[in-house]
């Protein structure tokens, strides 16, 4: 869950900051927001595992990870611009 949190929130904010799209004032707000979210993100998996069986949770997270990898792979394939239509017969 921490990996998904980092991919979804921290990576895009880091990219925006490196491109200079965020002013220094917003960097402080983003850092405070990430620190405020980090505590619950560390505790929520423990609460989740106390309610749901670990096998079910891990199976669901593996399913989400495979879906994410498939989505990334299909996105990269679409960037290649391959034309998969059948060639037209002339005659």
Long-range contacts (C-beta under 8 A, 24 or more apart in sequence): 1-41, 1-44, 1-45, 1-61, 2-41, 2-42, 2-45, 4-64, 5-37, 5-41, 9-34, 9-37, 10-34
